[in-house]
Every structure is written in C-alpha cells, then in structure tokens.
Amino acid sequence: MFNKVRVFVITVPRKVLGPKWEEGTGGWRRLNNEALKDMYCTPNIVRVIKSRIMKWAGHVARTGESKGVYRVLVGKSEGKNHF
C-alpha cells in the first residue's frame, strides 16, 4: 500500500511541474526524483501516515478495555456484533 502512495506523491509534482528546458543542450528533459524533491519539498508522506496510525493506536490503547475499538485493536472481539 505504501509503495502506491510513494508513486502517487512523486507523480503529482512531475505532472504539475512538467519537463525542464535545458539551456546547454537546447532541449527538454524529464526531471528525476531528486530534482523534483528539491523543487517541491514536502514531508515524507509514508512517515506521516505511519506516525498518524501510531498516534491513533496510542489513543485507542488509552480508551480502556470496555470500548469496542480497543477490543478490535487487540483482536479480542466477543459476541455476535463484536462490540
């Protein structure tokens, strides 16, 4: 899943910024990933997603064992509706 996110994150700036005109060769060239990252500086999206997942899991862990979300997180579902 995270590989698809990485591909999407690098594809969008490539489409928006397009190719770059080079004065020396007098032609267009496709920007490589490093050049795109330098021009369009954003945080690593995979790290952001993982940190938010961990933040959510910590919040759920503090809710207590009586909550259904906690039981789903730890894998202890009981009963017909699991809540």
Jmol script that loads the backbone (N, CA, C; Angstrom):
load data "model"
ATOM      1  N   MET A   1       0.815  -1.188   0.000  1.00  0.00           N
ATOM      2  CA  MET A   1       0.000   0.000   0.000  1.00  0.00           C
ATOM      3  C   MET A   1       0.861   1.255   0.000  1.00  0.00           C
ATOM      4  N   PHE A   2       1.907   1.248   0.833  1.00  0.00           N
ATOM      5  CA  PHE A   2       2.723   2.452   0.943  1.00  0.00           C
ATOM      6  C   PHE A   2       3.517   2.720  -0.332  1.00  0.00           C
ATOM      7  N   ASN A   3       3.819   1.681  -1.104  1.00  0.00           N
ATOM      8  CA  ASN A   3       4.527   1.892  -2.366  1.00  0.00           C
ATOM      9  C   ASN A   3       3.644   2.664  -3.344  1.00  0.00           C
ATOM     10  N   LYS A   4       2.351   2.369  -3.358  1.00  0.00           N
ATOM     11  CA  LYS A   4       1.428   3.093  -4.234  1.00  0.00           C
ATOM     12  C   LYS A   4       1.330   4.559  -3.818  1.00  0.00           C
ATOM     13  N   VAL A   5       1.392   4.809  -2.516  1.00  0.00           N
ATOM     14  CA  VAL A   5       1.357   6.194  -2.031  1.00  0.00           C
ATOM     15  C   VAL A   5       2.614   6.935  -2.485  1.00  0.00           C
ATOM     16  N   ARG A   6       3.778   6.279  -2.359  1.00  0.00           N
ATOM     17  CA  ARG A   6       5.033   6.905  -2.801  1.00  0.00           C
ATOM     18  C   ARG A   6       4.983   7.256  -4.284  1.00  0.00           C
ATOM     19  N   VAL A   7       4.480   6.341  -5.095  1.00  0.00           N
ATOM     20  CA  VAL A   7       4.395   6.577  -6.540  1.00  0.00           C
ATOM     21  C   VAL A   7       3.461   7.755  -6.817  1.00  0.00           C
ATOM     22  N   PHE A   8       2.330   7.804  -6.144  1.00  0.00           N
ATOM     23  CA  PHE A   8       1.382   8.894  -6.340  1.00  0.00           C
ATOM     24  C   PHE A   8       1.999  10.233  -5.944  1.00  0.00           C
ATOM     25  N   VAL A   9       2.692  10.256  -4.811  1.00  0.00           N
ATOM     26  CA  VAL A   9       3.269  11.504  -4.298  1.00  0.00           C
ATOM     27  C   VAL A   9       4.332  12.055  -5.244  1.00  0.00           C
ATOM     28  N   ILE A  10       5.084  11.226  -5.919  1.00  0.00           N
ATOM     29  CA  ILE A  10       6.107  11.717  -6.838  1.00  0.00           C
ATOM     30  C   ILE A  10       5.519  11.991  -8.225  1.00  0.00           C
ATOM     31  N   THR A  11       4.400  11.341  -8.553  1.00  0.00           N
ATOM     32  CA  THR A  11       3.788  11.533  -9.872  1.00  0.00           C
ATOM     33  C   THR A  11       3.100  12.888  -9.985  1.00  0.00           C
ATOM     34  N   VAL A  12       2.444  13.329  -8.928  1.00  0.00           N
ATOM     35  CA  VAL A  12       1.701  14.586  -8.981  1.00  0.00           C
ATOM     36  C   VAL A  12       2.616  15.774  -9.280  1.00  0.00           C
ATOM     37  N   PRO A  13       3.728  15.964  -8.537  1.00  0.00           N
ATOM     38  CA  PRO A  13       4.613  17.090  -8.891  1.00  0.00           C
ATOM     39  C   PRO A  13       5.213  16.954 -10.294  1.00  0.00           C
ATOM     40  N   ARG A  14       5.465  15.707 -10.723  1.00  0.00           N
ATOM     41  CA  ARG A  14       6.011  15.506 -12.070  1.00  0.00           C
ATOM     42  C   ARG A  14       5.029  16.019 -13.121  1.00  0.00           C
ATOM     43  N   LYS A  15       3.739  15.763 -12.918  1.00  0.00           N
ATOM     44  CA  LYS A  15       2.721  16.249 -13.859  1.00  0.00           C
ATOM     45  C   LYS A  15       2.571  17.766 -13.776  1.00  0.00           C
ATOM     46  N   VAL A  16       2.600  18.310 -12.553  1.00  0.00           N
ATOM     47  CA  VAL A  16       2.387  19.745 -12.368  1.00  0.00           C
ATOM     48  C   VAL A  16       3.584  20.540 -12.883  1.00  0.00           C
ATOM     49  N   LEU A  17       4.781  20.125 -12.521  1.00  0.00           N
ATOM     50  CA  LEU A  17       5.979  20.882 -12.892  1.00  0.00           C
ATOM     51  C   LEU A  17       6.415  20.621 -14.328  1.00  0.00           C
ATOM     52  N   GLY A  18       6.120  19.434 -14.847  1.00  0.00           N
ATOM     53  CA  GLY A  18       6.435  19.117 -16.232  1.00  0.00           C
ATOM     54  C   GLY A  18       7.927  18.993 -16.506  1.00  0.00           C
ATOM     55  N   PRO A  19       8.307  18.918 -17.768  1.00  0.00           N
ATOM     56  CA  PRO A  19       9.728  18.820 -18.111  1.00  0.00           C
ATOM     57  C   PRO A  19      10.439  20.164 -17.944  1.00  0.00           C
ATOM     58  N   LYS A  20      11.758  20.120 -17.922  1.00  0.00           N
ATOM     59  CA  LYS A  20      12.558  21.331 -17.715  1.00  0.00           C
ATOM     60  C   LYS A  20      13.379  21.603 -18.979  1.00  0.00           C
ATOM     61  N   TRP A  21      13.412  22.869 -19.384  1.00  0.00           N
ATOM     62  CA  TRP A  21      14.185  23.278 -20.541  1.00  0.00           C
ATOM     63  C   TRP A  21      15.637  23.464 -20.124  1.00  0.00           C
ATOM     64  N   GLU A  22      16.550  22.833 -20.864  1.00  0.00           N
ATOM     65  CA  GLU A  22      17.975  22.962 -20.572  1.00  0.00           C
ATOM     66  C   GLU A  22      18.614  23.877 -21.599  1.00  0.00           C
ATOM     67  N   GLU A  23      19.241  24.924 -21.101  1.00  0.00           N
ATOM     68  CA  GLU A  23      19.884  25.902 -21.984  1.00  0.00           C
ATOM     69  C   GLU A  23      21.074  25.283 -22.720  1.00  0.00           C
ATOM     70  N   GLY A  24      21.858  24.464 -22.021  1.00  0.00           N
ATOM     71  CA  GLY A  24      23.078  23.899 -22.615  1.00  0.00           C
ATOM     72  C   GLY A  24      22.807  23.004 -23.806  1.00  0.00           C
ATOM     73  N   THR A  25      21.836  22.135 -23.692  1.00  0.00           N
ATOM     74  CA  THR A  25      21.546  21.197 -24.775  1.00  0.00           C
ATOM     75  C   THR A  25      20.471  21.738 -25.713  1.00  0.00           C
ATOM     76  N   GLY A  26      19.732  22.723 -25.271  1.00  0.00           N
ATOM     77  CA  GLY A  26      18.673  23.282 -26.106  1.00  0.00           C
ATOM     78  C   GLY A  26      17.496  22.336 -26.259  1.00  0.00           C
ATOM     79  N   GLY A  27      17.250  21.530 -25.235  1.00  0.00           N
ATOM     80  CA  GLY A  27      16.132  20.589 -25.314  1.00  0.00           C
ATOM     81  C   GLY A  27      15.455  20.415 -23.972  1.00  0.00           C
ATOM     82  N   TRP A  28      14.389  19.659 -24.005  1.00  0.00           N
ATOM     83  CA  TRP A  28      13.627  19.379 -22.797  1.00  0.00           C
ATOM     84  C   TRP A  28      14.152  18.108 -22.143  1.00  0.00           C
ATOM     85  N   ARG A  29      14.097  18.067 -20.824  1.00  0.00           N
ATOM     86  CA  ARG A  29      14.452  16.834 -20.127  1.00  0.00           C
ATOM     87  C   ARG A  29      13.463  16.595 -19.001  1.00  0.00           C
ATOM     88  N   ARG A  30      13.240  15.325 -18.736  1.00  0.00           N
ATOM     89  CA  ARG A  30      12.348  14.927 -17.654  1.00  0.00           C
ATOM     90  C   ARG A  30      13.110  15.049 -16.336  1.00  0.00           C
ATOM     91  N   LEU A  31      12.474  15.632 -15.341  1.00  0.00           N
ATOM     92  CA  LEU A  31      13.116  15.798 -14.042  1.00  0.00           C
ATOM     93  C   LEU A  31      13.194  14.457 -13.317  1.00  0.00           C
ATOM     94  N   ASN A  32      14.344  14.172 -12.716  1.00  0.00           N
ATOM     95  CA  ASN A  32      14.455  12.952 -11.930  1.00  0.00           C
ATOM     96  C   ASN A  32      13.840  13.175 -10.546  1.00  0.00           C
ATOM     97  N   ASN A  33      13.719  12.121  -9.786  1.00  0.00           N
ATOM     98  CA  ASN A  33      13.033  12.200  -8.495  1.00  0.00           C
ATOM     99  C   ASN A  33      13.724  13.163  -7.537  1.00  0.00           C
ATOM    100  N   GLU A  34      15.045  13.175  -7.515  1.00  0.00           N
ATOM    101  CA  GLU A  34      15.777  14.062  -6.605  1.00  0.00           C
ATOM    102  C   GLU A  34      15.535  15.527  -6.954  1.00  0.00           C
ATOM    103  N   ALA A  35      15.529  15.847  -8.239  1.00  0.00           N
ATOM    104  CA  ALA A  35      15.268  17.227  -8.654  1.00  0.00           C
ATOM    105  C   ALA A  35      13.841  17.642  -8.278  1.00  0.00           C
ATOM    106  N   LEU A  36      12.894  16.728  -8.429  1.00  0.00           N
ATOM    107  CA  LEU A  36      11.515  17.026  -8.035  1.00  0.00           C
ATOM    108  C   LEU A  36      11.408  17.270  -6.540  1.00  0.00           C
ATOM    109  N   LYS A  37      12.101  16.445  -5.754  1.00  0.00           N
ATOM    110  CA  LYS A  37      12.061  16.618  -4.301  1.00  0.00           C
ATOM    111  C   LYS A  37      12.676  17.943  -3.888  1.00  0.00           C
ATOM    112  N   ASP A  38      13.726  18.368  -4.595  1.00  0.00           N
ATOM    113  CA  ASP A  38      14.352  19.664  -4.291  1.00  0.00           C
ATOM    114  C   ASP A  38      13.418  20.828  -4.633  1.00  0.00           C
ATOM    115  N   MET A  39      12.702  20.721  -5.741  1.00  0.00           N
ATOM    116  CA  MET A  39      11.824  21.795  -6.174  1.00  0.00           C
ATOM    117  C   MET A  39      10.519  21.839  -5.375  1.00  0.00           C
ATOM    118  N   TYR A  40      10.026  20.682  -5.017  1.00  0.00           N
ATOM    119  CA  TYR A  40       8.721  20.580  -4.365  1.00  0.00           C
ATOM    120  C   TYR A  40       8.920  19.858  -3.045  1.00  0.00           C
ATOM    121  N   CYS A  41       9.403  20.567  -2.074  1.00  0.00           N
ATOM    122  CA  CYS A  41       9.785  19.982  -0.792  1.00  0.00           C
ATOM    123  C   CYS A  41       8.543  19.715   0.066  1.00  0.00           C
ATOM    124  N   THR A  42       8.276  18.444   0.343  1.00  0.00           N
ATOM    125  CA  THR A  42       7.181  18.058   1.221  1.00  0.00           C
ATOM    126  C   THR A  42       7.703  17.006   2.192  1.00  0.00           C
ATOM    127  N   PRO A  43       7.036  16.824   3.311  1.00  0.00           N
ATOM    128  CA  PRO A  43       7.458  15.772   4.230  1.00  0.00           C
ATOM    129  C   PRO A  43       7.215  14.396   3.607  1.00  0.00           C
ATOM    130  N   ASN A  44       7.957  13.416   4.068  1.00  0.00           N
ATOM    131  CA  ASN A  44       7.796  12.052   3.580  1.00  0.00           C
ATOM    132  C   ASN A  44       6.401  11.564   3.971  1.00  0.00           C
ATOM    133  N   ILE A  45       5.544  11.365   2.990  1.00  0.00           N
ATOM    134  CA  ILE A  45       4.136  11.057   3.232  1.00  0.00           C
ATOM    135  C   ILE A  45       3.968   9.723   3.937  1.00  0.00           C
ATOM    136  N   VAL A  46       4.823   8.761   3.648  1.00  0.00           N
ATOM    137  CA  VAL A  46       4.711   7.454   4.291  1.00  0.00           C
ATOM    138  C   VAL A  46       4.999   7.584   5.782  1.00  0.00           C
ATOM    139  N   ARG A  47       5.991   8.381   6.146  1.00  0.00           N
ATOM    140  CA  ARG A  47       6.283   8.609   7.566  1.00  0.00           C
ATOM    141  C   ARG A  47       5.124   9.316   8.259  1.00  0.00           C
ATOM    142  N   VAL A  48       4.516  10.275   7.575  1.00  0.00           N
ATOM    143  CA  VAL A  48       3.378  10.986   8.153  1.00  0.00           C
ATOM    144  C   VAL A  48       2.221  10.024   8.402  1.00  0.00           C
ATOM    145  N   ILE A  49       1.918   9.164   7.433  1.00  0.00           N
ATOM    146  CA  ILE A  49       0.818   8.207   7.582  1.00  0.00           C
ATOM    147  C   ILE A  49       1.100   7.241   8.725  1.00  0.00           C
ATOM    148  N   LYS A  50       2.323   6.700   8.764  1.00  0.00           N
ATOM    149  CA  LYS A  50       2.665   5.753   9.822  1.00  0.00           C
ATOM    150  C   LYS A  50       2.614   6.406  11.196  1.00  0.00           C
ATOM    151  N   SER A  51       3.077   7.643  11.302  1.00  0.00           N
ATOM    152  CA  SER A  51       3.046   8.316  12.600  1.00  0.00           C
ATOM    153  C   SER A  51       1.614   8.587  13.043  1.00  0.00           C
ATOM    154  N   ARG A  52       0.731   8.901  12.105  1.00  0.00           N
ATOM    155  CA  ARG A  52      -0.673   9.130  12.468  1.00  0.00           C
ATOM    156  C   ARG A  52      -1.363   7.839  12.869  1.00  0.00           C
ATOM    157  N   ILE A  53      -0.998   6.730  12.217  1.00  0.00           N
ATOM    158  CA  ILE A  53      -1.551   5.431  12.603  1.00  0.00           C
ATOM    159  C   ILE A  53      -1.118   5.092  14.028  1.00  0.00           C
ATOM    160  N   MET A  54       0.156   5.317  14.335  1.00  0.00           N
ATOM    161  CA  MET A  54       0.658   5.034  15.671  1.00  0.00           C
ATOM    162  C   MET A  54       0.002   5.950  16.705  1.00  0.00           C
ATOM    163  N   LYS A  55      -0.212   7.207  16.335  1.00  0.00           N
ATOM    164  CA  LYS A  55      -0.876   8.142  17.239  1.00  0.00           C
ATOM    165  C   LYS A  55      -2.300   7.677  17.533  1.00  0.00           C
ATOM    166  N   TRP A  56      -3.013   7.224  16.500  1.00  0.00           N
ATOM    167  CA  TRP A  56      -4.370   6.717  16.665  1.00  0.00           C
ATOM    168  C   TRP A  56      -4.363   5.471  17.545  1.00  0.00           C
ATOM    169  N   ALA A  57      -3.414   4.551  17.311  1.00  0.00           N
ATOM    170  CA  ALA A  57      -3.344   3.320  18.105  1.00  0.00           C
ATOM    171  C   ALA A  57      -3.074   3.645  19.571  1.00  0.00           C
ATOM    172  N   GLY A  58      -2.238   4.628  19.837  1.00  0.00           N
ATOM    173  CA  GLY A  58      -1.985   5.039  21.212  1.00  0.00           C
ATOM    174  C   GLY A  58      -3.228   5.606  21.864  1.00  0.00           C
ATOM    175  N   HIS A  59      -3.985   6.379  21.118  1.00  0.00           N
ATOM    176  CA  HIS A  59      -5.228   6.936  21.635  1.00  0.00           C
ATOM    177  C   HIS A  59      -6.220   5.815  21.970  1.00  0.00           C
ATOM    178  N   VAL A  60      -6.344   4.855  21.072  1.00  0.00           N
ATOM    179  CA  VAL A  60      -7.263   3.741  21.279  1.00  0.00           C
ATOM    180  C   VAL A  60      -6.808   2.899  22.467  1.00  0.00           C
ATOM    181  N   ALA A  61      -5.509   2.700  22.610  1.00  0.00           N
ATOM    182  CA  ALA A  61      -4.988   1.904  23.720  1.00  0.00           C
ATOM    183  C   ALA A  61      -5.319   2.543  25.063  1.00  0.00           C
ATOM    184  N   ARG A  62      -5.431   3.852  25.106  1.00  0.00           N
ATOM    185  CA  ARG A  62      -5.747   4.546  26.355  1.00  0.00           C
ATOM    186  C   ARG A  62      -7.247   4.582  26.652  1.00  0.00           C
ATOM    187  N   THR A  63      -8.096   4.189  25.703  1.00  0.00           N
ATOM    188  CA  THR A  63      -9.538   4.277  25.917  1.00  0.00           C
ATOM    189  C   THR A  63     -10.042   3.263  26.928  1.00  0.00           C
ATOM    190  N   GLY A  64      -9.379   2.139  27.046  1.00  0.00           N
ATOM    191  CA  GLY A  64      -9.799   1.136  28.028  1.00  0.00           C
ATOM    192  C   GLY A  64     -10.388  -0.091  27.372  1.00  0.00           C
ATOM    193  N   GLU A  65     -10.368  -1.178  28.129  1.00  0.00           N
ATOM    194  CA  GLU A  65     -10.787  -2.474  27.595  1.00  0.00           C
ATOM    195  C   GLU A  65     -12.283  -2.578  27.347  1.00  0.00           C
ATOM    196  N   SER A  66     -13.066  -1.709  27.931  1.00  0.00           N
ATOM    197  CA  SER A  66     -14.520  -1.816  27.772  1.00  0.00           C
ATOM    198  C   SER A  66     -15.000  -1.287  26.422  1.00  0.00           C
ATOM    199  N   LYS A  67     -14.188  -0.538  25.736  1.00  0.00           N
ATOM    200  CA  LYS A  67     -14.587   0.042  24.440  1.00  0.00           C
ATOM    201  C   LYS A  67     -14.392  -0.975  23.315  1.00  0.00           C
ATOM    202  N   GLY A  68     -15.306  -0.937  22.359  1.00  0.00           N
ATOM    203  CA  GLY A  68     -15.231  -1.862  21.229  1.00  0.00           C
ATOM    204  C   GLY A  68     -14.023  -1.637  20.346  1.00  0.00           C
ATOM    205  N   VAL A  69     -13.623  -0.381  20.179  1.00  0.00           N
ATOM    206  CA  VAL A  69     -12.483  -0.067  19.325  1.00  0.00           C
ATOM    207  C   VAL A  69     -11.208  -0.692  19.896  1.00  0.00           C
ATOM    208  N   TYR A  70     -11.081  -0.659  21.210  1.00  0.00           N
ATOM    209  CA  TYR A  70      -9.914  -1.256  21.862  1.00  0.00           C
ATOM    210  C   TYR A  70      -9.879  -2.759  21.615  1.00  0.00           C
ATOM    211  N   ARG A  71     -11.037  -3.418  21.736  1.00  0.00           N
ATOM    212  CA  ARG A  71     -11.083  -4.865  21.525  1.00  0.00           C
ATOM    213  C   ARG A  71     -10.737  -5.221  20.087  1.00  0.00           C
ATOM    214  N   VAL A  72     -11.133  -4.391  19.142  1.00  0.00           N
ATOM    215  CA  VAL A  72     -10.779  -4.634  17.739  1.00  0.00           C
ATOM    216  C   VAL A  72      -9.275  -4.453  17.542  1.00  0.00           C
ATOM    217  N   LEU A  73      -8.698  -3.436  18.183  1.00  0.00           N
ATOM    218  CA  LEU A  73      -7.256  -3.175  18.053  1.00  0.00           C
ATOM    219  C   LEU A  73      -6.429  -4.346  18.562  1.00  0.00           C
ATOM    220  N   VAL A  74      -6.798  -4.907  19.707  1.00  0.00           N
ATOM    221  CA  VAL A  74      -6.025  -6.002  20.283  1.00  0.00           C
ATOM    222  C   VAL A  74      -6.494  -7.369  19.805  1.00  0.00           C
ATOM    223  N   GLY A  75      -7.576  -7.415  19.037  1.00  0.00           N
ATOM    224  CA  GLY A  75      -8.034  -8.666  18.443  1.00  0.00           C
ATOM    225  C   GLY A  75      -8.833  -9.542  19.384  1.00  0.00           C
ATOM    226  N   LYS A  76      -9.518  -8.969  20.351  1.00  0.00           N
ATOM    227  CA  LYS A  76     -10.326  -9.740  21.298  1.00  0.00           C
ATOM    228  C   LYS A  76     -11.797  -9.389  21.131  1.00  0.00           C
ATOM    229  N   SER A  77     -12.364  -9.717  20.000  1.00  0.00           N
ATOM    230  CA  SER A  77     -13.776  -9.433  19.793  1.00  0.00           C
ATOM    231  C   SER A  77     -14.612 -10.554  20.399  1.00  0.00           C
ATOM    232  N   GLU A  78     -15.734 -10.189  20.990  1.00  0.00           N
ATOM    233  CA  GLU A  78     -16.608 -11.164  21.628  1.00  0.00           C
ATOM    234  C   GLU A  78     -18.052 -10.925  21.185  1.00  0.00           C
ATOM    235  N   GLY A  79     -18.817 -11.980  21.149  1.00  0.00           N
ATOM    236  CA  GLY A  79     -20.236 -11.859  20.864  1.00  0.00           C
ATOM    237  C   GLY A  79     -20.526 -11.795  19.367  1.00  0.00           C
ATOM    238  N   LYS A  80     -21.823 -11.664  19.081  1.00  0.00           N
ATOM    239  CA  LYS A  80     -22.282 -11.686  17.684  1.00  0.00           C
ATOM    240  C   LYS A  80     -21.878 -10.424  16.929  1.00  0.00           C
ATOM    241  N   ASN A  81     -22.048  -9.248  17.537  1.00  0.00           N
ATOM    242  CA  ASN A  81     -21.738  -7.992  16.886  1.00  0.00           C
ATOM    243  C   ASN A  81     -20.302  -7.533  17.085  1.00  0.00           C
ATOM    244  N   HIS A  82     -19.551  -8.245  17.879  1.00  0.00           N
ATOM    245  CA  HIS A  82     -18.138  -7.950  18.154  1.00  0.00           C
ATOM    246  C   HIS A  82     -17.955  -6.674  18.953  1.00  0.00           C
ATOM    247  N   PHE A  83     -19.048  -6.071  19.450  1.00  0.00           N
ATOM    248  CA  PHE A  83     -18.914  -4.856  20.280  1.00  0.00           C
ATOM    249  C   PHE A  83     -19.789  -4.965  21.491  1.00  0.00           C
TER     250      PHE A  83
END
end "model"
wireframe off; spacefill off
backbone 0.3
color backbone group
